Amino acid sequence: MKNVSDNPYFVVEDVHGAKAEVFFSADGEHEIIFTDNNNHKFFTEKYDQTPIVFVEQSAIDWASGKRELI
């Protein structure tokens, strides 16, 4: 994946401090990196040719309790 930058495009945190960081890529290969409340990465979800609004919504859903990872 080629990130536009090393900084996340969007970050959302759940009530326990776990985070979902959305990384935007100009080539359409976006991803979400999930970290726990100790900042340990536990999962990366890749989205190929998926609209960024869908990727953002997936991160929001996860942080608000819908814990389905693709």
ZADO-1210 file (C-alpha; in nm, 4 decimals, padded with zeros to 6 digits):
<atoms>
<atom x="00.0000" y="00.0000" z="00.0000" code="MET" pos="1"/>
<atom x="00.1208" y="00.3499" z="-00.0816" code="LYS" pos="2"/>
<atom x="00.0014" y="00.5913" z="00.1858" code="ASN" pos="3"/>
<atom x="-00.0411" y="00.9550" z="00.0925" code="VAL" pos="4"/>
<atom x="00.1330" y="01.0270" z="00.4225" code="SER" pos="5"/>
<atom x="00.2505" y="00.8415" z="00.7280" code="ASP" pos="6"/>
<atom x="-00.0233" y="01.0114" z="00.9272" code="ASN" pos="7"/>
<atom x="-00.3692" y="00.8576" z="00.9516" code="PRO" pos="8"/>
<atom x="-00.6443" y="01.0129" z="00.7437" code="TYR" pos="9"/>
<atom x="-00.8987" y="00.9501" z="01.0208" code="PHE" pos="10"/>
<atom x="-00.8779" y="00.8126" z="01.3766" code="VAL" pos="11"/>
<atom x="-01.1604" y="00.6951" z="01.6002" code="VAL" pos="12"/>
<atom x="-01.1302" y="00.5648" z="01.9561" code="GLU" pos="13"/>
<atom x="-01.3649" y="00.3329" z="02.1448" code="ASP" pos="14"/>
<atom x="-01.4697" y="00.3687" z="02.5101" code="VAL" pos="15"/>
<atom x="-01.1806" y="00.1476" z="02.6245" code="HIS" pos="16"/>
<atom x="-00.9097" y="00.3484" z="02.4452" code="GLY" pos="17"/>
<atom x="-00.8607" y="00.1150" z="02.1487" code="ALA" pos="18"/>
<atom x="-00.8163" y="00.2979" z="01.8168" code="LYS" pos="19"/>
<atom x="-00.8961" y="00.2459" z="01.4526" code="ALA" pos="20"/>
<atom x="-00.6687" y="00.4493" z="01.2267" code="GLU" pos="21"/>
<atom x="-00.7765" y="00.4892" z="00.8642" code="VAL" pos="22"/>
<atom x="-00.5004" y="00.5377" z="00.6085" code="PHE" pos="23"/>
<atom x="-00.5956" y="00.6867" z="00.2711" code="PHE" pos="24"/>
<atom x="-00.4087" y="00.5855" z="-00.0417" code="SER" pos="25"/>
<atom x="-00.4240" y="00.7650" z="-00.3753" code="ALA" pos="26"/>
<atom x="-00.4134" y="00.4303" z="-00.5562" code="ASP" pos="27"/>
<atom x="-00.7359" y="00.3151" z="-00.3846" code="GLY" pos="28"/>
<atom x="-00.5804" y="00.0640" z="-00.1430" code="GLU" pos="29"/>
<atom x="-00.6982" y="00.2058" z="00.1905" code="HIS" pos="30"/>
<atom x="-00.6512" y="00.0308" z="00.5230" code="GLU" pos="31"/>
<atom x="-00.7527" y="00.0453" z="00.8870" code="ILE" pos="32"/>
<atom x="-00.4967" y="-00.0356" z="01.1551" code="ILE" pos="33"/>
<atom x="-00.6480" y="-00.1385" z="01.4872" code="PHE" pos="34"/>
<atom x="-00.4557" y="-00.0860" z="01.8128" code="THR" pos="35"/>
<atom x="-00.5505" y="-00.1659" z="02.1697" code="ASP" pos="36"/>
<atom x="-00.5451" y="00.0792" z="02.4603" code="ASN" pos="37"/>
<atom x="-00.1706" y="00.0074" z="02.5070" code="ASN" pos="38"/>
<atom x="-00.1049" y="00.1061" z="02.1426" code="ASN" pos="39"/>
<atom x="-00.0302" y="-00.2548" z="02.0351" code="HIS" pos="40"/>
<atom x="-00.1402" y="-00.3269" z="01.6791" code="LYS" pos="41"/>
<atom x="-00.3702" y="-00.6294" z="01.6707" code="PHE" pos="42"/>
<atom x="-00.5269" y="-00.6209" z="01.3244" code="PHE" pos="43"/>
<atom x="-00.4995" y="-00.4546" z="00.9844" code="THR" pos="44"/>
<atom x="-00.7956" y="-00.4484" z="00.7501" code="GLU" pos="45"/>
<atom x="-00.7301" y="-00.3693" z="00.3822" code="LYS" pos="46"/>
<atom x="-00.9833" y="-00.2181" z="00.1439" code="TYR" pos="47"/>
<atom x="-00.9057" y="-00.2364" z="-00.2267" code="ASP" pos="48"/>
<atom x="-01.0890" y="00.0109" z="-00.4510" code="GLN" pos="49"/>
<atom x="-01.3426" y="00.0901" z="-00.1778" code="THR" pos="50"/>
<atom x="-01.4761" y="00.4448" z="-00.1362" code="PRO" pos="51"/>
<atom x="-01.3059" y="00.6148" z="00.1582" code="ILE" pos="52"/>
<atom x="-01.6432" y="00.7038" z="00.3138" code="VAL" pos="53"/>
<atom x="-01.7173" y="00.3308" z="00.3476" code="PHE" pos="54"/>
<atom x="-01.3786" y="00.2716" z="00.5109" code="VAL" pos="55"/>
<atom x="-01.4395" y="00.5603" z="00.7542" code="GLU" pos="56"/>
<atom x="-01.7843" y="00.4258" z="00.8395" code="GLN" pos="57"/>
<atom x="-01.6391" y="00.0809" z="00.9073" code="SER" pos="58"/>
<atom x="-01.3980" y="00.2345" z="01.1596" code="ALA" pos="59"/>
<atom x="-01.6792" y="00.4322" z="01.3241" code="ILE" pos="60"/>
<atom x="-01.9007" y="00.1225" z="01.3445" code="ASP" pos="61"/>
<atom x="-01.6187" y="-00.0768" z="01.5038" code="TRP" pos="62"/>
<atom x="-01.5488" y="00.1947" z="01.7637" code="ALA" pos="63"/>
<atom x="-01.9150" y="00.2220" z="01.8538" code="SER" pos="64"/>
<atom x="-01.9509" y="-00.1474" z="01.9283" code="GLY" pos="65"/>
<atom x="-01.9998" y="-00.3265" z="01.5990" code="LYS" pos="66"/>
<atom x="-01.6915" y="-00.5499" z="01.6266" code="ARG" pos="67"/>
<atom x="-01.7033" y="-00.7198" z="01.2875" code="GLU" pos="68"/>
<atom x="-01.3673" y="-00.7276" z="01.1137" code="LEU" pos="69"/>
<atom x="-01.3688" y="-00.8246" z="00.7463" code="ILE" pos="70"/>
</atoms>
